[in-house]
Amino acid sequence: MRCLVQRAAFGFGQCKVWQRHIKCPIIFSLCLGLIFLSGFFHMKNKNYVILKSHEELLIPSMSCRAKTNVMFLKTHKTASSTILNIMFRFVERYNLTVALPADQLMHLGYPKIFLASFVEEFQAIGQNYNIMCNHLRFNPSEVKKVMAANTFYFSILRNPISLLESSYIYYKDYAPAFRISKDVNEYLASPMKYYHQADYEQNSYARNLMWFDFGYDNNAEDNEKYIQAVLKEIEQNFHLILIADYFDESMILLKHALCWDLDDVIYFKLNSRSQDTVQTLTPESKERIKVWCSLDWKLYLHFNQTFWRIIEETIGLEVLEKEVNHLRTRQKELMETCLSEQEAVGKEHMKSKGLLPFQSGAANILGYNLKQDLDNRTLRTCQKMVMPELQYTSYLYAVQHPHKKRKQLGLPLLWTTFQEKTQLPTSN
């Protein structure tokens, strides 16, 4: 969708009041998964829908129904693991079918360009999946083979400055360009000393990562005509682009666009890391990122303006503020109900190894400890709120494909035994 970008951009000065940055990326009960999150609101009419043509303003709808065919392009290091958890919980609430990675993979072929065959049982299920949200490198023609014609497409971007630093820490041991440099500032002082295009798939994490995730050449020349063509194509392929730096505001906008309820977009921040693994960028490094990752920088600036423009023309800043406050209040209530420490903790303080997030590079990925005295219904709610990406993917895979070999994660026996007993959900 073209998101009204040819109209005057919403002023950055007005956006400053919304600065709230997201830092990016047990044994389970036998009855986990039988009942979805408790206490959710009933679906109700929303005020606005997103239209697919940029010539039409976003207009009110009095008969808005929750969209259940949704494709989320999960970009890297953009708080996208938190959104994946939101999507998976929605899958369970509505008993939907999700396009999951085939065999033992946890991603849909990434970093290779996406093919429909990367989806488990695509040949049998065809274009009948409701949700797609695992990592993939976007390829619209192949995605359309999997998703219904009325699918809502959205993604999320993050300021490339903080993204590059996060990527450096998380993929320190994976990306060849990161491996031999001492720290992120040394890398940025002379990136071509470490970065080799021949390793483009592994090195995609080291330059224009979001551009790469959208399916484009992250080493392409910074040519204005080319950039504008790509931006136009993204607008045509996606109904909405969210901004991780304004995550709560993004969740409210997504709620309206999908006609979902507040509890559908309530979240606990997942795949975040401890502050002691954050490296401080020098002012020079921050400016170098704008040049080194110029494609991502221009992508971000463009859709940051679009994001605020859509908010202005749909829900408005006053309503946005109220709904963000409601979201944060509800989030606080759930944290007080579920969590023993009321916050995320480092891997060394995790009591349940079944809820331990995947650890990567030099990052200490945080997780959550649940209270010990929760009743079964509340426990199920809380477990799914904090369930890491790999565990949730593995669980849904076992639910949806009970006759397939389980994805091997080294999970506790009790957890995997429950997967064997879970029945396949009915597809809508």
N, C-alpha and C positions, 0 to 999 in steps of 0.2 A: 504494500500500500504506500502511496505517496502521502506522507503525513503533514500536509499543509506547509511544506518547507519553502514553497515559493512565496509565501506571505511573509510579512515583516517578522523577524525573530523576536521572541519574548526576551526582554532585557535581562542581562546577567545580574544587574544590580538588584532586581526584584527577587532573584533566586537565592541571594546570600542568606536570607532568613531560614533557608531550608538546608543549610550545610550540616550534614550528619553523615559521616563516612563509615562505610562498612569495611572492616579489615578481613583482606583476603590473603576463594578456598579463600556376665550376668547370665548370667544364665537367664534365658527368656522363659516366661511363663508358657505352659503347654497350651494355654488358650489364647496366646498372642495372635492377633490377626482376625479373630472371629467377629469382633465388634469394633467399628471404627471410632474415631475420636468422639468422646461424649461431650454433651453440652453445646453442640453446634446449633446455630440458629437455623430456622427453616428458610428455604429460598424465598426471596421476595423480589418484587419489581425493583429494577434499578432505573436511573434516570437517563443513561446515555449508552449508546453503542458506537463502536468504531466502524466507520465505513471504509470501503476499499478504494475509493476514488478520491484523489486529492482535490478534484473540482467541487466535491460536496463537503459542506461543513459537518462536523460531528453533531448529530441531531438527537433530541430526546426520543425515548421509546417508552411507552406506557405498558408494554407487554413483554418485557425483557425476560428471557429464559436463560438459565445457566448453560453456557457452552460446554459441551462434553467432548468435542473433537478439537484437540489443541496440540500444536507442535511447538515445543520450546527448543530453540537452538541454544544448547548449553555451552557457552563460551567459557574459557579457562580463567581462573583467578578473578572472577567477577561476582562473587557471592552466589554463583549458579548452583552450588550444591544445596544451599538453603532452598532455592526454588525447586530443585528436583524433589526434595523432601515434601514440599507443598504439593507438587504434582502427584507424587505417589500416594499421599494421603487422600487426595481427591479421587484417584483411581479406585481406591478401596471404598470410599464413601458411596460412589455410584456404581460399583461393580463393573468397572470398565476394562477394556483390553488395552494393554500397553505394548508398544513395539520395543521389545527387549533384545539385547545383543545375543547372537547365536552362540551356541556351544559354551565354552568357558570364558569368553570375552566379557569384559565389564563396560566396553564402549562399542559403538556401532562402526567399527572399522578404523577409527581414528589412529594415525593421522592420514590414512588414505582417504581419498574422496569417497563420499558415501555411495553405496550401492544397495538397492532394495534387498539383495540376497544376504546382507549383513544382519537382517532381522530374523529372529527365530521363527520358523514355520511360515515365512512369508508366502511360499508357494501354496500352502494350504489355506491360509487365512486371507491373503490378498489385501484388498483395499478396505479392510474392515477393522483396522486398529483405531482406537479413540485417542490415545495419548502417545506422544514420542518426546523423550526428554533426556536420554542418555547422550554422552559426548559423541559427536560426529562432525565431520567436515562437510559443510552444507553443499548439497547438490540438488537443486529444486526439482529437476525432472525425475530423479530417482525417489526423492521423498514423496512426490505426488503419486507414485505407484503404491505407496504404503498407506497414505493418509487420505481421508475422504475429501471430496471436492469442497465441502463447506468448512474445512479446517481453519482454525484461527492460528496464525503464525506470530510468534513473538520471540524476542531475544533480549539480552542485556549487555551493556557496555560499562566500562570503568575507566576512570582517568588513567591514561597510559603511564603516567609518572609513577603512581603507586602500584599499578599493575606490573610494571617491569621489575620493580624491587621485589614484589611478592613472587613473581615468576622465577627470579634469580635464586631466591632462597628455596623454593619448593622443588625446582628442577635442577638444583646445583649439581647433583650426581648424574643427571640424565643428559642434559644438553651439552654437547661437546664445547660449545662456546663459553659456557659457564664454568666448566670443570677446572680449568687450569688458572683462572684468575683468582686473585686473593679475596677480593670483595667486589660488590656491585659498582663502587666508584672507580676501582681500577679497571673493571671491564668497560665501563662507559667512557673512560678517558681515551681508550683506543680500541673500540669494539672490533674493527676489522683485523686486529692482531689475533683475535680469538675466533672470530666468526667466519665460517667457510660455507659458501652456498651449496657445495657438494653434499653437505649433511643437512639439507634443507628441511627434511621431515623432523629430525631430532632437534634441529636448531630453530624450528618455528617458535619455540618458547622464548627465544632470545631476541626476536625482532618482529614487530607488527603481528603479534599473536592473534588479535581479534580479527584482523584482515584475513589471516590464514584460516581461522575457524569459519568465517563466512564463505570460504571456498575460493579465495583469490590468492594471487601470487604475492606473498609477503616480502619478496625482494624486487617487486616491480618499481619502475622509475616513478618518482613523484612528479607526475604529469597532470596538470590541472584538468585537461580534457578527459583523461582516463579516470581520474578520481571522481569527477562529476558523473561519469557514466556508471561507475560502480555504485555510488550513492543513490542514483536514480533506480538502479536495478534492485538494490536492497529495499528501497521504499515500495517497489512493486511486489516484492516477494513477502514482505512482512507487514502485518497490521500495526505492530507496536514495537518500539525499542525502548526498553527501560534503562535507567541509569543507577548503577550500584552505589554511587556516592550519595544518592538520595533514596536509600532502599525502602524506607517506610512509605515515602511518597510514591515510590514505584508500585508498592503492593496495593495501595489505595487505587491508583490508576488502573492496575491490572484487575482489581476487584470489579470496578465499574465496567471495564471493557469486556470482561467475561461474564458479567452478571452473576458473580459469585457472592457468597456471604463473607462477613468479616472473619469468622473462624476458619474459612477456607484459606485465607492468606496469613493467618497467625503463624508465627515461626519462632524457633530458637535458632540463633546463628550457628551454622554448622561449617566445619572445615576451616575455622579460623585458627590462628596460631598465637602463641604466647608473645608478649611484647619483647621479651629478651632475644627473640630471633629476628626482630625487625632491624634492618640496617638503615642508618640515617643517610639520606642522599644529600650531597653537597648542592648548593645553588647551581654550580656549574653542571653537575650531573643531571639535574632536573631540566635544564635548558638543552642538554645534549640528547635527552630522551625525545624531546619534541622534534629533533632533527633525525635521530637514528630511527625512531618509530613514527615518522611523519605521516604515514598512511593511517595508522591507528589514531594519531593525534587529530587529524582532520576528520576522520570518522566520528570520533568522540565529540568534537566541537559541534559538528553538524547535528548530531542526534540529541545532544544536550539541549540545544536551542529548540529542536522539535518537541522534545519532552515537555518543556515548560510551556510551549505554545499550545499543545494539546490540553494540558491542565487548565490553562487560562480559558480555553474555548469550550471546555466540557464542565468539569466539576467546580472550577474556580478555586482561588486561593483560600477563601474563607471556609468553604466546605472542606477543602483538603486539610486544613489545619485541625478542624474538629475531628475528622475521621482518623487522622494520624494520632491524635491524642487518645481516641477510643482504642485504636490498635495497640498503642503502647500500654494503656491501662489493662487491656485484656491479656497482653503478653506478660505483664507483671503478675497478674493473678495466676496464670498458668505456671509461671516460674516458682511462685510461692507455694503452689500446690504440689509441683512435681519434684523440684530440685532440692537436694540437701544443702548445697552451698549457695544456691541462688545465682550461680554463675558457672561459666565453663571452667574446667580445670585441666592442668597439664597431664600428659600421659602417665607420669609417675604417681599421680594422685587418683587415677581411675580405679574404682573398686571392681567394676565389671569389665572383664576383658572382652566380653561379647559386644559391648557398646564402644569399644576403643576404635577411633577413626584410623584410617590408613595413614601411616607416617611416611613422609617423603622428604628427601634432601636434608637440608639443615633446619627444617621447620619442626617445631614442637606443636603438632596439631591437637587442639583442645577438644575435650569431650565433656560429658555430663554424668554426674552421679545422681541417681534417683533416690527419693526417700524410701525408707524400708517398710513403712507402715501403711502403704497405699492399698485400698481395696482393689479387687480385680479389674473393675471397670475403669477406674482412674489410672491404674497401672498400665493398661493397654493404651490409653490416651497418651500418657507420658512417654512410654517406650517408643511410640512411633514419632513423637515430636523430636526425640533425640537420636533416632536411629541413623547411623552413618550411611553414606551413599552405597558402599559396596555391600553391606549387610542387607539393606533394603532391596537393592537390585537382586541379590541372590534369593531373598525371601519371595519376592513377587514372581521370579522366574520359576521357583518350585511350585508356587500356587497355580500359575498359569500353564505350566508345562510339567505336570506331575510325573509323566512317564519318561522325561528326559533326565540325564545325569545331572545332579546338582552342581552348581558352580562351587568350586572348591575354595573355601576361605579359611579353613581351619577353625570353623565355629564350634561352640560347645555342642556336645551330643544332644542335649535336651532341645536345643534350637533346631538342629537338623532333623531330629525325630519328629518334631511338630510339623516341619515342612512336608514330611511324607504323608501325614494324616490330613493335610489341608486339601480341600476340594477346589477344583477349577471354577473360577467365577464365571458367571454368564455374561457374554458380551452384549452390550447395548447396540 
